[in-house]
Amino acid sequence: MRAQPAGSHFIAGVAVAGTGAAHPSLYPATAEPIAELAWASDAEIEGAVASAREGFEIWRKTAPAERARVLRRTADILRRDN
């Protein structure tokens, strides 16, 4: 597979393969399989939600000016790389 990611999910900063049923990801122009991705298990979903809640708690306590700086930098990187 030419585009196989390190994991099907990214949870708490870590690539996670996923333990659910695997499904091919197809290149739309040729229908060629380019990766195989697994569905997340209930435990993986719970871990992702817990991680998101932790991140939100940090983000909501971040000063608005700092949040603006982070979002602006993110936008600058996206513009540069697109």
C-alpha positions as YAML, in Angstrom:
chain: A
units: angstrom
residues:
- id: 1
  name: MET
  ca: [0.00, 0.00, 0.00]
- id: 2
  name: ARG
  ca: [1.50, 3.29, -1.04]
- id: 3
  name: ALA
  ca: [-0.10, 5.61, 1.50]
- id: 4
  name: GLN
  ca: [-0.39, 3.41, 4.56]
- id: 5
  name: PRO
  ca: [-0.38, 5.66, 7.65]
- id: 6
  name: ALA
  ca: [1.37, 4.71, 10.88]
- id: 7
  name: GLY
  ca: [-2.05, 4.29, 12.46]
- id: 8
  name: SER
  ca: [-5.72, 4.57, 11.59]
- id: 9
  name: HIS
  ca: [-6.28, 7.03, 14.47]
- id: 10
  name: PHE
  ca: [-4.31, 9.68, 16.33]
- id: 11
  name: ILE
  ca: [-5.20, 9.58, 20.02]
- id: 12
  name: ALA
  ca: [-3.44, 11.61, 22.74]
- id: 13
  name: GLY
  ca: [-0.52, 12.35, 20.41]
- id: 14
  name: VAL
  ca: [0.03, 8.71, 19.43]
- id: 15
  name: ALA
  ca: [-0.74, 6.90, 16.17]
- id: 16
  name: VAL
  ca: [-3.07, 3.99, 16.99]
- id: 17
  name: ALA
  ca: [-3.62, 1.17, 14.52]
- id: 18
  name: GLY
  ca: [-7.21, 0.49, 15.53]
- id: 19
  name: THR
  ca: [-8.53, -2.89, 16.55]
- id: 20
  name: GLY
  ca: [-11.84, -2.89, 14.70]
- id: 21
  name: ALA
  ca: [-12.63, -4.28, 11.28]
- id: 22
  name: ALA
  ca: [-10.19, -3.19, 8.56]
- id: 23
  name: HIS
  ca: [-11.39, -1.39, 5.43]
- id: 24
  name: PRO
  ca: [-9.47, -0.41, 2.30]
- id: 25
  name: SER
  ca: [-9.00, 3.24, 1.42]
- id: 26
  name: LEU
  ca: [-9.23, 3.63, -2.36]
- id: 27
  name: TYR
  ca: [-7.57, 6.15, -4.64]
- id: 28
  name: PRO
  ca: [-10.60, 7.77, -6.33]
- id: 29
  name: ALA
  ca: [-9.08, 8.13, -9.80]
- id: 30
  name: THR
  ca: [-8.21, 4.44, -10.21]
- id: 31
  name: ALA
  ca: [-10.06, 2.65, -7.37]
- id: 32
  name: GLU
  ca: [-6.66, 1.21, -6.42]
- id: 33
  name: PRO
  ca: [-6.35, 0.39, -2.70]
- id: 34
  name: ILE
  ca: [-3.77, 2.75, -1.22]
- id: 35
  name: ALA
  ca: [-4.17, 2.03, 2.50]
- id: 36
  name: GLU
  ca: [-6.05, -0.15, 4.93]
- id: 37
  name: LEU
  ca: [-7.69, 1.58, 7.88]
- id: 38
  name: ALA
  ca: [-9.29, -0.05, 10.91]
- id: 39
  name: TRP
  ca: [-12.37, 1.15, 12.73]
- id: 40
  name: ALA
  ca: [-11.82, 2.21, 16.32]
- id: 41
  name: SER
  ca: [-12.95, -0.02, 19.14]
- id: 42
  name: ASP
  ca: [-15.19, 1.29, 21.92]
- id: 43
  name: ALA
  ca: [-12.13, 1.60, 24.18]
- id: 44
  name: GLU
  ca: [-10.23, 3.58, 21.52]
- id: 45
  name: ILE
  ca: [-13.20, 5.91, 21.08]
- id: 46
  name: GLU
  ca: [-13.41, 6.42, 24.85]
- id: 47
  name: GLY
  ca: [-9.67, 7.17, 24.91]
- id: 48
  name: ALA
  ca: [-10.02, 9.71, 22.11]
- id: 49
  name: VAL
  ca: [-12.92, 11.45, 23.87]
- id: 50
  name: ALA
  ca: [-11.00, 11.53, 27.17]
- id: 51
  name: SER
  ca: [-7.97, 13.00, 25.41]
- id: 52
  name: ALA
  ca: [-10.14, 15.62, 23.71]
- id: 53
  name: ARG
  ca: [-11.67, 16.59, 27.06]
- id: 54
  name: GLU
  ca: [-8.19, 17.01, 28.58]
- id: 55
  name: GLY
  ca: [-7.10, 19.14, 25.65]
- id: 56
  name: PHE
  ca: [-10.22, 21.26, 25.90]
- id: 57
  name: GLU
  ca: [-9.59, 21.93, 29.60]
- id: 58
  name: ILE
  ca: [-6.11, 23.24, 28.76]
- id: 59
  name: TRP
  ca: [-7.40, 25.27, 25.79]
- id: 60
  name: ARG
  ca: [-10.29, 26.87, 27.70]
- id: 61
  name: LYS
  ca: [-7.89, 28.07, 30.41]
- id: 62
  name: THR
  ca: [-5.56, 29.60, 27.81]
- id: 63
  name: ALA
  ca: [-5.74, 33.39, 27.61]
- id: 64
  name: PRO
  ca: [-7.62, 34.70, 24.55]
- id: 65
  name: ALA
  ca: [-4.55, 36.55, 23.25]
- id: 66
  name: GLU
  ca: [-2.51, 33.33, 23.39]
- id: 67
  name: ARG
  ca: [-5.26, 31.38, 21.65]
- id: 68
  name: ALA
  ca: [-5.34, 34.03, 18.91]
- id: 69
  name: ARG
  ca: [-1.55, 33.74, 18.51]
- id: 70
  name: VAL
  ca: [-1.77, 29.94, 18.18]
- id: 71
  name: LEU
  ca: [-4.62, 30.10, 15.67]
- id: 72
  name: ARG
  ca: [-2.88, 32.80, 13.64]
- id: 73
  name: ARG
  ca: [0.32, 30.73, 13.50]
- id: 74
  name: THR
  ca: [-1.71, 27.69, 12.45]
- id: 75
  name: ALA
  ca: [-3.34, 29.69, 9.64]
- id: 76
  name: ASP
  ca: [0.07, 30.97, 8.51]
- id: 77
  name: ILE
  ca: [1.43, 27.41, 8.33]
- id: 78
  name: LEU
  ca: [-1.62, 26.16, 6.42]
- id: 79
  name: ARG
  ca: [-1.36, 29.00, 3.90]
- id: 80
  name: ARG
  ca: [2.37, 28.41, 3.46]
- id: 81
  name: ASP
  ca: [2.03, 24.65, 2.96]
- id: 82
  name: ASN
  ca: [-1.00, 24.73, 0.69]
...
